[in-house]
Amino acid sequence: MRAIIQRVSQASVRIKGDLSGQIGPGLLILLGIVDGDAEEDINWLVGKIARMRIFTDDEGKMNRSLGDIDGELLVVSQFTLHASTRKGNRPSFIKAARPEIAIPLYEAFLQKAHDETGKPCASGEFGADMQVSLINDGPVTIMIDTKLRE
């Protein structure tokens, strides 16, 4: 499971022009799921994201977590995070999990994020053509891969 986490002052996702999810200050998470991902990956990743201290304190240091700032979450599924560009010029997405595997894991991620933060988790729609808008605060963008727990 791979996530691109962006600290935002606001973010939204639209599907066919209709607003699907919107947040104020918080985190936009682009989430890619591969075969072999499991509940253990969800638990570790959501916990890491919820406790990550990437919001600034009164001294301007990144020392506050999502909970510390009462921030919001917007989660958007993005299979292209697992693109392979090893051969040729057209990316291969063969590593991305098929919908029958990925959808339940995506939904479980949303539920775990809600449980961990105590707040509703805004989201896009799995497999939809989405338009994501954001104001990246900082900018702060962090990639986390559950297979590379550094």
NUDREN-282673 format. One record per atom (N, C-alpha, C): residue number from 1; residue in one letter; atom name; y, z, x. Coordinates in steps of 0.2 Angstrom, whole numbers, plus 2048, in hexadecimal, padded with zeros to 3 digits. Each point is the difference from the previous one (the first is absolute). Example, Ala and Ser with C-alpha at 12.3 -4.5 7.8 and 13.67 -1.06 7.14 Angstrom:
+-----+------+------+-----+-----+-----+
| pos | code | site |  c2 |  c3 |  c1 |
+-----+------+------+-----+-----+-----+
|   1 |    A |    N | 7E4 | 827 | 842 |
|   1 |    A |   CA | 806 | 800 | 7FC |
|   1 |    A |    C | 806 | 800 | 804 |
|   2 |    S |    N | 805 | 7FC | 7FE |
|   2 |    S |   CA | 806 | 801 | 804 |
|   2 |    S |    C | 805 | 803 | 7FC |
+-----+------+------+-----+-----+-----+
***
This chain:
+-----+------+------+-----+-----+-----+
| pos | code | site |  c2 |  c3 |  c1 |
+-----+------+------+-----+-----+-----+
|   1 |    M |    N | 7FA | 800 | 804 |
|   1 |    M |   CA | 806 | 800 | 7FC |
|   1 |    M |    C | 806 | 800 | 805 |
|   2 |    R |    N | 805 | 7FC | 7FE |
|   2 |    R |   CA | 806 | 7FF | 804 |
|   2 |    R |    C | 806 | 801 | 7FB |
|   3 |    A |    N | 805 | 803 | 803 |
|   3 |    A |   CA | 806 | 801 | 7FC |
|   3 |    A |    C | 806 | 7FF | 804 |
|   4 |    I |    N | 805 | 7FC | 7FE |
|   4 |    I |   CA | 806 | 800 | 803 |
|   4 |    I |    C | 805 | 804 | 7FB |
|   5 |    I |    N | 803 | 805 | 804 |
|   5 |    I |   CA | 804 | 805 | 7FC |
|   5 |    I |    C | 807 | 7FF | 802 |
|   6 |    Q |    N | 804 | 7FF | 7FB |
|   6 |    Q |   CA | 807 | 7FF | 801 |
|   6 |    Q |    C | 804 | 806 | 7FD |
|   7 |    R |    N | 805 | 803 | 804 |
|   7 |    R |   CA | 804 | 805 | 7FD |
|   7 |    R |    C | 806 | 7FC | 7FD |
|   8 |    V |    N | 801 | 801 | 7F9 |
|   8 |    V |   CA | 805 | 7FC | 7FC |
|   8 |    V |    C | 805 | 805 | 7FD |
|   9 |    S |    N | 806 | 7FD | 7FF |
|   9 |    S |   CA | 804 | 804 | 7FB |
|   9 |    S |    C | 7FF | 7FD | 7F9 |
|  10 |    Q |    N | 7FD | 7FA | 7FF |
|  10 |    Q |   CA | 7FE | 7FE | 7FA |
|  10 |    Q |    C | 7FB | 7FA | 801 |
|  11 |    A |    N | 7FC | 7FF | 7FB |
|  11 |    A |   CA | 7FB | 7FB | 800 |
|  11 |    A |    C | 7FE | 7FE | 7F9 |
|  12 |    S |    N | 7FE | 7FA | 7FF |
|  12 |    S |   CA | 7FD | 7FE | 7F9 |
|  12 |    S |    C | 7FB | 7FA | 801 |
|  13 |    V |    N | 7FC | 7FF | 7FB |
|  13 |    V |   CA | 7FC | 7FA | 800 |
|  13 |    V |    C | 800 | 7FD | 7F9 |
|  14 |    R |    N | 800 | 7FA | 800 |
|  14 |    R |   CA | 801 | 7FC | 7FA |
|  14 |    R |    C | 7FA | 7FB | 800 |
|  15 |    I |    N | 7FD | 7FF | 7FA |
|  15 |    I |   CA | 7FB | 7FB | 7FE |
|  15 |    I |    C | 802 | 7FC | 7FB |
|  16 |    K |    N | 800 | 7F9 | 801 |
|  16 |    K |   CA | 803 | 7FB | 7FB |
|  16 |    K |    C | 807 | 802 | 7FE |
|  17 |    G |    N | 804 | 803 | 804 |
|  17 |    G |   CA | 807 | 802 | 7FE |
|  17 |    G |    C | 800 | 807 | 7FD |
|  18 |    D |    N | 7FB | 803 | 7FE |
|  18 |    D |   CA | 800 | 807 | 7FD |
|  18 |    D |    C | 7FF | 805 | 805 |
|  19 |    L |    N | 804 | 805 | 7FF |
|  19 |    L |   CA | 7FF | 806 | 804 |
|  19 |    L |    C | 7FA | 804 | 7FF |
|  20 |    S |    N | 7FC | 800 | 806 |
|  20 |    S |   CA | 7F9 | 804 | 7FF |
|  20 |    S |    C | 801 | 807 | 803 |
|  21 |    G |    N | 804 | 801 | 805 |
|  21 |    G |   CA | 801 | 806 | 803 |
|  21 |    G |    C | 806 | 801 | 804 |
|  22 |    Q |    N | 803 | 806 | 800 |
|  22 |    Q |   CA | 807 | 801 | 803 |
|  22 |    Q |    C | 800 | 807 | 803 |
|  23 |    I |    N | 803 | 801 | 806 |
|  23 |    I |   CA | 801 | 807 | 802 |
|  23 |    I |    C | 807 | 800 | 804 |
|  24 |    G |    N | 802 | 806 | 800 |
|  24 |    G |   CA | 806 | 802 | 804 |
|  24 |    G |    C | 7FE | 802 | 807 |
|  25 |    P |    N | 803 | 804 | 803 |
|  25 |    P |   CA | 7FE | 802 | 807 |
|  25 |    P |    C | 7F9 | 802 | 801 |
|  26 |    G |    N | 7FC | 7FE | 805 |
|  26 |    G |   CA | 7F9 | 801 | 800 |
|  26 |    G |    C | 7FD | 7FB | 805 |
|  27 |    L |    N | 7FA | 7FE | 7FE |
|  27 |    L |   CA | 7FC | 7FC | 804 |
|  27 |    L |    C | 7FD | 7FA | 7FC |
|  28 |    L |    N | 801 | 7FA | 803 |
|  28 |    L |   CA | 7FC | 7FA | 7FE |
|  28 |    L |    C | 7FA | 7FF | 804 |
|  29 |    I |    N | 7FA | 800 | 7FD |
|  29 |    I |   CA | 7FA | 7FF | 803 |
|  29 |    I |    C | 7FD | 7FA | 7FE |
|  30 |    L |    N | 7FF | 7FC | 805 |
|  30 |    L |   CA | 7FC | 7F9 | 800 |
|  30 |    L |    C | 7F9 | 802 | 802 |
|  31 |    L |    N | 7FB | 7FF | 7FB |
|  31 |    L |   CA | 7F9 | 803 | 802 |
|  31 |    L |    C | 7FB | 7FA | 800 |
|  32 |    G |    N | 7FD | 7FF | 805 |
|  32 |    G |   CA | 7FA | 7FB | 801 |
|  32 |    G |    C | 7FA | 804 | 800 |
|  33 |    I |    N | 7FB | 7FD | 7FD |
|  33 |    I |   CA | 7F9 | 803 | 7FF |
|  33 |    I |    C | 7FB | 7FB | 803 |
|  34 |    V |    N | 7FB | 803 | 804 |
|  34 |    V |   CA | 7FB | 7FC | 803 |
|  34 |    V |    C | 7F9 | 803 | 7FD |
|  35 |    D |    N | 7FB | 7FB | 801 |
|  35 |    D |   CA | 7F9 | 803 | 7FF |
|  35 |    D |    C | 7FF | 805 | 804 |
|  36 |    G |    N | 7FC | 805 | 7FE |
|  36 |    G |   CA | 7FF | 806 | 804 |
|  36 |    G |    C | 805 | 806 | 7FF |
|  37 |    D |    N | 805 | 7FF | 7FD |
|  37 |    D |   CA | 805 | 805 | 7FE |
|  37 |    D |    C | 7FD | 804 | 7FB |
|  38 |    A |    N | 801 | 807 | 800 |
|  38 |    A |   CA | 7FD | 805 | 7FB |
|  38 |    A |    C | 805 | 805 | 7FF |
|  39 |    E |    N | 7FE | 805 | 7FB |
|  39 |    E |   CA | 804 | 805 | 7FE |
|  39 |    E |    C | 803 | 804 | 806 |
|  40 |    E |    N | 7FC | 801 | 805 |
|  40 |    E |   CA | 802 | 804 | 806 |
|  40 |    E |    C | 806 | 7FD | 803 |
|  41 |    D |    N | 800 | 7F9 | 800 |
|  41 |    D |   CA | 806 | 7FC | 803 |
|  41 |    D |    C | 806 | 802 | 7FC |
|  42 |    I |    N | 7FF | 800 | 7F9 |
|  42 |    I |   CA | 806 | 801 | 7FB |
|  42 |    I |    C | 802 | 807 | 802 |
|  43 |    N |    N | 7FC | 805 | 800 |
|  43 |    N |   CA | 802 | 807 | 801 |
|  43 |    N |    C | 804 | 801 | 806 |
|  44 |    W |    N | 7FD | 7FD | 806 |
|  44 |    W |   CA | 804 | 801 | 806 |
|  44 |    W |    C | 807 | 7FD | 800 |
|  45 |    L |    N | 800 | 7FA | 7FD |
|  45 |    L |   CA | 806 | 7FC | 800 |
|  45 |    L |    C | 805 | 803 | 7FC |
|  46 |    V |    N | 7FF | 802 | 7FA |
|  46 |    V |   CA | 804 | 803 | 7FB |
|  46 |    V |    C | 803 | 806 | 803 |
|  47 |    G |    N | 7FC | 804 | 803 |
|  47 |    G |   CA | 802 | 807 | 803 |
|  47 |    G |    C | 805 | 7FE | 806 |
|  48 |    K |    N | 7FE | 7FC | 804 |
|  48 |    K |   CA | 804 | 7FE | 806 |
|  48 |    K |    C | 807 | 7FE | 7FD |
|  49 |    I |    N | 800 | 7FB | 7FB |
|  49 |    I |   CA | 807 | 7FE | 7FE |
|  49 |    I |    C | 804 | 805 | 7FD |
|  50 |    A |    N | 7FD | 804 | 7FC |
|  50 |    A |   CA | 803 | 806 | 7FC |
|  50 |    A |    C | 803 | 805 | 805 |
|  51 |    R |    N | 7FD | 801 | 806 |
|  51 |    R |   CA | 802 | 805 | 804 |
|  51 |    R |    C | 804 | 7FD | 806 |
|  52 |    M |    N | 801 | 7FA | 801 |
|  52 |    M |   CA | 803 | 7FD | 805 |
|  52 |    M |    C | 808 | 801 | 800 |
|  53 |    R |    N | 802 | 803 | 806 |
|  53 |    R |   CA | 807 | 802 | 800 |
|  53 |    R |    C | 804 | 7FA | 803 |
|  54 |    I |    N | 803 | 7FC | 7FB |
|  54 |    I |   CA | 804 | 7FA | 802 |
|  54 |    I |    C | 806 | 800 | 7FD |
|  55 |    F |    N | 802 | 805 | 7FC |
|  55 |    F |   CA | 807 | 800 | 7FD |
|  55 |    F |    C | 804 | 805 | 804 |
|  56 |    T |    N | 806 | 7FE | 801 |
|  56 |    T |   CA | 805 | 804 | 804 |
|  56 |    T |    C | 802 | 807 | 7FD |
|  57 |    D |    N | 801 | 805 | 805 |
|  57 |    D |   CA | 802 | 806 | 7FE |
|  57 |    D |    C | 808 | 800 | 801 |
|  58 |    D |    N | 803 | 806 | 7FF |
|  58 |    D |   CA | 807 | 801 | 801 |
|  58 |    D |    C | 802 | 7FE | 807 |
|  59 |    E |    N | 7FC | 800 | 805 |
|  59 |    E |   CA | 802 | 7FF | 807 |
|  59 |    E |    C | 7FF | 7F9 | 801 |
|  60 |    G |    N | 7FD | 7FC | 7FB |
|  60 |    G |   CA | 7FF | 7F9 | 802 |
|  60 |    G |    C | 7F9 | 7FE | 803 |
|  61 |    K |    N | 7FC | 805 | 800 |
|  61 |    K |   CA | 7F9 | 7FF | 803 |
|  61 |    K |    C | 7FB | 7FF | 7FB |
|  62 |    M |    N | 7FB | 7FC | 801 |
|  62 |    M |   CA | 7FB | 7FE | 7FB |
|  62 |    M |    C | 7FC | 807 | 800 |
|  63 |    N |    N | 801 | 804 | 7FB |
|  63 |    N |   CA | 7FC | 806 | 800 |
|  63 |    N |    C | 7FE | 802 | 7F9 |
|  64 |    R |    N | 802 | 7FC | 7FB |
|  64 |    R |   CA | 7FE | 801 | 7F9 |
|  64 |    R |    C | 7FB | 7FC | 7FD |
|  65 |    S |    N | 7FC | 802 | 7FC |
|  65 |    S |   CA | 7FA | 7FC | 7FD |
|  65 |    S |    C | 803 | 7FE | 7F9 |
|  66 |    L |    N | 7FC | 7FC | 7FD |
|  66 |    L |   CA | 801 | 7FD | 7F9 |
|  66 |    L |    C | 801 | 806 | 7FB |
|  67 |    G |    N | 7FC | 805 | 800 |
|  67 |    G |   CA | 801 | 806 | 7FC |
|  67 |    G |    C | 807 | 804 | 801 |
|  68 |    D |    N | 801 | 800 | 807 |
|  68 |    D |   CA | 806 | 804 | 802 |
|  68 |    D |    C | 807 | 7FD | 7FD |
|  69 |    I |    N | 800 | 7F9 | 7FF |
|  69 |    I |   CA | 806 | 7FD | 7FD |
|  69 |    I |    C | 7FF | 7FE | 7F8 |
|  70 |    D |    N | 7FA | 803 | 7FD |
|  70 |    D |   CA | 7FE | 7FE | 7FA |
|  70 |    D |    C | 801 | 7F8 | 7FE |
|  71 |    G |    N | 7FD | 7FD | 805 |
|  71 |    G |   CA | 800 | 7F8 | 800 |
|  71 |    G |    C | 7FA | 7FE | 7FC |
|  72 |    E |    N | 801 | 7F9 | 7FE |
|  72 |    E |   CA | 7FC | 7FC | 7FC |
|  72 |    E |    C | 7FB | 7FC | 804 |
|  73 |    L |    N | 7FB | 7FD | 7FD |
|  73 |    L |   CA | 7FB | 7FB | 803 |
|  73 |    L |    C | 800 | 7FA | 7FC |
|  74 |    L |    N | 800 | 7FA | 803 |
|  74 |    L |   CA | 7FE | 7FA | 7FD |
|  74 |    L |    C | 7FB | 7FD | 804 |
|  75 |    V |    N | 7FA | 7FE | 7FD |
|  75 |    V |   CA | 7FA | 7FE | 803 |
|  75 |    V |    C | 7FF | 7F9 | 7FE |
|  76 |    V |    N | 800 | 7FB | 805 |
|  76 |    V |   CA | 7FE | 7F9 | 7FE |
|  76 |    V |    C | 7FA | 7FD | 804 |
|  77 |    S |    N | 7FB | 7FE | 7FC |
|  77 |    S |   CA | 7FA | 7FD | 804 |
|  77 |    S |    C | 802 | 7FA | 803 |
|  78 |    Q |    N | 7FE | 7FF | 807 |
|  78 |    Q |   CA | 801 | 7FA | 804 |
|  78 |    Q |    C | 7FB | 7FF | 804 |
|  79 |    F |    N | 7FB | 7FB | 7FE |
|  79 |    F |   CA | 7FA | 7FE | 804 |
|  79 |    F |    C | 802 | 7FD | 806 |
|  80 |    T |    N | 806 | 7FD | 801 |
|  80 |    T |   CA | 802 | 7FC | 806 |
|  80 |    T |    C | 801 | 805 | 806 |
|  81 |    L |    N | 800 | 806 | 7FF |
|  81 |    L |   CA | 800 | 805 | 805 |
|  81 |    L |    C | 7FA | 7FF | 805 |
|  82 |    H |    N | 7FB | 7FD | 7FD |
|  82 |    H |   CA | 7FA | 7FF | 804 |
|  82 |    H |    C | 7FF | 7F9 | 802 |
|  83 |    A |    N | 805 | 7FC | 801 |
|  83 |    A |   CA | 800 | 7F9 | 802 |
|  83 |    A |    C | 7FD | 800 | 807 |
|  84 |    S |    N | 7FC | 7FB | 801 |
|  84 |    S |   CA | 7FE | 7FF | 807 |
|  84 |    S |    C | 803 | 7F9 | 802 |
|  85 |    T |    N | 804 | 801 | 806 |
|  85 |    T |   CA | 803 | 7FA | 803 |
|  85 |    T |    C | 7FD | 7FD | 806 |
|  86 |    R |    N | 7FA | 802 | 801 |
|  86 |    R |   CA | 7FD | 7FF | 807 |
|  86 |    R |    C | 7FF | 7F8 | 801 |
|  87 |    K |    N | 7FE | 7FD | 7FB |
|  87 |    K |   CA | 7FF | 7F9 | 800 |
|  87 |    K |    C | 805 | 7FC | 7FC |
|  88 |    G |    N | 802 | 7FA | 803 |
|  88 |    G |   CA | 804 | 7FC | 7FD |
|  88 |    G |    C | 807 | 803 | 7FD |
|  89 |    N |    N | 803 | 7FC | 7FC |
|  89 |    N |   CA | 807 | 802 | 7FD |
|  89 |    N |    C | 800 | 803 | 7F9 |
|  90 |    R |    N | 7FA | 7FF | 7FD |
|  90 |    R |   CA | 7FF | 803 | 7F9 |
|  90 |    R |    C | 7FD | 806 | 800 |
|  91 |    P |    N | 803 | 806 | 7FE |
|  91 |    P |   CA | 7FC | 806 | 800 |
|  91 |    P |    C | 7FA | 800 | 7FC |
|  92 |    S |    N | 7FB | 804 | 802 |
|  92 |    S |   CA | 7FA | 801 | 7FC |
|  92 |    S |    C | 801 | 807 | 7FD |
|  93 |    F |    N | 7FE | 801 | 7FA |
|  93 |    F |   CA | 800 | 806 | 7FC |
|  93 |    F |    C | 7F9 | 803 | 7FF |
|  94 |    I |    N | 7FB | 7FE | 803 |
|  94 |    I |   CA | 7F9 | 801 | 7FF |
|  94 |    I |    C | 7FE | 808 | 801 |
|  95 |    K |    N | 804 | 803 | 804 |
|  95 |    K |   CA | 7FF | 808 | 800 |
|  95 |    K |    C | 802 | 804 | 7FA |
|  96 |    A |    N | 805 | 7FD | 7FC |
|  96 |    A |   CA | 802 | 803 | 7FA |
|  96 |    A |    C | 7FB | 801 | 7FB |
|  97 |    A |    N | 800 | 806 | 7FD |
|  97 |    A |   CA | 7FA | 802 | 7FB |
|  97 |    A |    C | 801 | 7FB | 7FA |
|  98 |    R |    N | 7FB | 7FE | 7FD |
|  98 |    R |   CA | 800 | 7FD | 7FA |
|  98 |    R |    C | 802 | 804 | 7FA |
|  99 |    P |    N | 803 | 7FE | 7FB |
|  99 |    P |   CA | 803 | 804 | 7FB |
|  99 |    P |    C | 7FB | 805 | 7FD |
| 100 |    E |    N | 7FA | 7FE | 7FF |
| 100 |    E |   CA | 7FC | 805 | 7FD |
| 100 |    E |    C | 7FF | 807 | 804 |
| 101 |    I |    N | 801 | 7FF | 807 |
| 101 |    I |   CA | 800 | 806 | 804 |
| 101 |    I |    C | 807 | 803 | 801 |
| 102 |    A |    N | 805 | 7FB | 801 |
| 102 |    A |   CA | 807 | 803 | 801 |
| 102 |    A |    C | 803 | 803 | 7FA |
| 103 |    I |    N | 7FF | 7FD | 7FA |
| 103 |    I |   CA | 804 | 803 | 7FA |
| 103 |    I |    C | 7FF | 807 | 7FF |
| 104 |    P |    N | 7F9 | 802 | 800 |
| 104 |    P |   CA | 7FF | 808 | 7FF |
| 104 |    P |    C | 803 | 804 | 806 |
| 105 |    L |    N | 800 | 7FD | 806 |
| 105 |    L |   CA | 803 | 804 | 805 |
| 105 |    L |    C | 807 | 801 | 800 |
| 106 |    Y |    N | 803 | 7FA | 7FE |
| 106 |    Y |   CA | 808 | 800 | 7FF |
| 106 |    Y |    C | 801 | 805 | 7FA |
| 107 |    E |    N | 7FD | 800 | 7FB |
| 107 |    E |   CA | 801 | 805 | 7FA |
| 107 |    E |    C | 7FF | 807 | 803 |
| 108 |    A |    N | 7FB | 801 | 804 |
| 108 |    A |   CA | 7FE | 807 | 802 |
| 108 |    A |    C | 806 | 802 | 805 |
| 109 |    F |    N | 803 | 7FB | 804 |
| 109 |    F |   CA | 805 | 802 | 804 |
| 109 |    F |    C | 806 | 802 | 7FC |
| 110 |    L |    N | 802 | 7FD | 7FB |
| 110 |    L |   CA | 805 | 801 | 7FC |
| 110 |    L |    C | 7FF | 807 | 7FD |
| 111 |    Q |    N | 7FA | 802 | 7FD |
| 111 |    Q |   CA | 7FF | 806 | 7FD |
| 111 |    Q |    C | 800 | 806 | 806 |
| 112 |    K |    N | 7FE | 7FF | 805 |
| 112 |    K |   CA | 800 | 805 | 806 |
| 112 |    K |    C | 807 | 801 | 802 |
| 113 |    A |    N | 804 | 7FB | 800 |
| 113 |    A |   CA | 807 | 800 | 802 |
| 113 |    A |    C | 804 | 805 | 7FB |
| 114 |    H |    N | 7FE | 7FF | 7FA |
| 114 |    H |   CA | 803 | 804 | 7FA |
| 114 |    H |    C | 7FE | 807 | 801 |
| 115 |    D |    N | 7FA | 801 | 801 |
| 115 |    D |   CA | 7FD | 807 | 801 |
| 115 |    D |    C | 803 | 803 | 806 |
| 116 |    E |    N | 801 | 7FD | 805 |
| 116 |    E |   CA | 802 | 803 | 806 |
| 116 |    E |    C | 808 | 802 | 800 |
| 117 |    T |    N | 804 | 7FB | 7FD |
| 117 |    T |   CA | 807 | 801 | 7FF |
| 117 |    T |    C | 802 | 804 | 7FA |
| 118 |    G |    N | 7FC | 800 | 7FB |
| 118 |    G |   CA | 802 | 802 | 7F9 |
| 118 |    G |    C | 805 | 7FC | 7FC |
| 119 |    K |    N | 801 | 7FA | 803 |
| 119 |    K |   CA | 804 | 7FB | 7FC |
| 119 |    K |    C | 7FD | 7FA | 7FE |
| 120 |    P |    N | 802 | 7FD | 7FB |
| 120 |    P |   CA | 7FE | 7F9 | 7FF |
| 120 |    P |    C | 801 | 7FB | 806 |
| 121 |    C |    N | 7FB | 7FC | 800 |
| 121 |    C |   CA | 800 | 7FB | 806 |
| 121 |    C |    C | 802 | 7F9 | 7FD |
| 122 |    A |    N | 806 | 7FD | 801 |
| 122 |    A |   CA | 801 | 7FA | 7FE |
| 122 |    A |    C | 7FC | 7FB | 803 |
| 123 |    S |    N | 7FF | 7FA | 7FD |
| 123 |    S |   CA | 7FB | 7FB | 803 |
| 123 |    S |    C | 801 | 7F9 | 7FE |
| 124 |    G |    N | 7FE | 7FB | 803 |
| 124 |    G |   CA | 7FF | 7FA | 7FE |
| 124 |    G |    C | 7FA | 7FF | 7FC |
| 125 |    E |    N | 7FE | 7FA | 800 |
| 125 |    E |   CA | 7F9 | 7FE | 7FD |
| 125 |    E |    C | 7FC | 7FC | 804 |
| 126 |    F |    N | 7FA | 803 | 801 |
| 126 |    F |   CA | 7FB | 7FD | 805 |
| 126 |    F |    C | 7FF | 7F9 | 7FF |
| 127 |    G |    N | 801 | 7FC | 805 |
| 127 |    G |   CA | 7FE | 7F8 | 7FF |
| 127 |    G |    C | 806 | 7FC | 7FD |
| 128 |    A |    N | 805 | 803 | 7FE |
| 128 |    A |   CA | 806 | 7FD | 7FD |
| 128 |    A |    C | 804 | 7FD | 805 |
| 129 |    D |    N | 804 | 7FB | 7FE |
| 129 |    D |   CA | 805 | 7FD | 804 |
| 129 |    D |    C | 806 | 804 | 7FF |
| 130 |    M |    N | 802 | 804 | 805 |
| 130 |    M |   CA | 806 | 805 | 7FF |
| 130 |    M |    C | 806 | 7FE | 805 |
| 131 |    Q |    N | 805 | 803 | 7FD |
| 131 |    Q |   CA | 806 | 7FF | 804 |
| 131 |    Q |    C | 802 | 807 | 802 |
| 132 |    V |    N | 800 | 802 | 806 |
| 132 |    V |   CA | 802 | 807 | 802 |
| 132 |    V |    C | 807 | 800 | 803 |
| 133 |    S |    N | 804 | 805 | 7FE |
| 133 |    S |   CA | 807 | 800 | 803 |
| 133 |    S |    C | 800 | 808 | 802 |
| 134 |    L |    N | 804 | 800 | 806 |
| 134 |    L |   CA | 801 | 807 | 803 |
| 134 |    L |    C | 806 | 800 | 804 |
| 135 |    I |    N | 802 | 806 | 801 |
| 135 |    I |   CA | 805 | 802 | 805 |
| 135 |    I |    C | 7FD | 804 | 805 |
| 136 |    N |    N | 7FE | 7FE | 806 |
| 136 |    N |   CA | 7FD | 804 | 805 |
| 136 |    N |    C | 805 | 804 | 803 |
| 137 |    D |    N | 7FE | 807 | 7FF |
| 137 |    D |   CA | 805 | 805 | 803 |
| 137 |    D |    C | 7FE | 801 | 807 |
| 138 |    G |    N | 805 | 7FE | 804 |
| 138 |    G |   CA | 7FF | 802 | 808 |
| 138 |    G |    C | 801 | 7FA | 804 |
| 139 |    P |    N | 7FD | 7FB | 800 |
| 139 |    P |   CA | 7F9 | 7FF | 7FD |
| 139 |    P |    C | 7FB | 804 | 803 |
| 140 |    V |    N | 7FB | 802 | 7FC |
| 140 |    V |   CA | 7FA | 804 | 802 |
| 140 |    V |    C | 7FA | 7FD | 7FD |
| 141 |    T |    N | 7FC | 7FD | 804 |
| 141 |    T |   CA | 7FA | 7FC | 7FD |
| 141 |    T |    C | 7FA | 802 | 805 |
| 142 |    I |    N | 7FB | 803 | 7FD |
| 142 |    I |   CA | 7FA | 803 | 804 |
| 142 |    I |    C | 7FA | 7FD | 7FD |
| 143 |    M |    N | 7FB | 7FD | 805 |
| 143 |    M |   CA | 7FA | 7FE | 7FD |
| 143 |    M |    C | 7FA | 805 | 802 |
| 144 |    I |    N | 7FC | 801 | 7FB |
| 144 |    I |   CA | 7FA | 805 | 801 |
| 144 |    I |    C | 7FA | 7FC | 7FE |
| 145 |    D |    N | 7FB | 801 | 804 |
| 145 |    D |   CA | 7F9 | 7FD | 7FF |
| 145 |    D |    C | 7FB | 805 | 800 |
| 146 |    T |    N | 7FC | 801 | 7FB |
| 146 |    T |   CA | 7FB | 806 | 800 |
| 146 |    T |    C | 7FB | 7FF | 805 |
| 147 |    K |    N | 7FF | 7FA | 802 |
| 147 |    K |   CA | 7FB | 7FE | 805 |
| 147 |    K |    C | 802 | 802 | 807 |
| 148 |    L |    N | 807 | 801 | 801 |
| 148 |    L |   CA | 803 | 801 | 806 |
| 148 |    L |    C | 804 | 807 | 800 |
| 149 |    R |    N | 7FD | 805 | 7FE |
| 149 |    R |   CA | 803 | 806 | 7FF |
| 149 |    R |    C | 803 | 803 | 807 |
| 150 |    E |    N | 807 | 7FE | 801 |
| 150 |    E |   CA | 803 | 802 | 806 |
| 150 |    E |    C | 805 | 806 | 7FF |
+-----+------+------+-----+-----+-----+
***
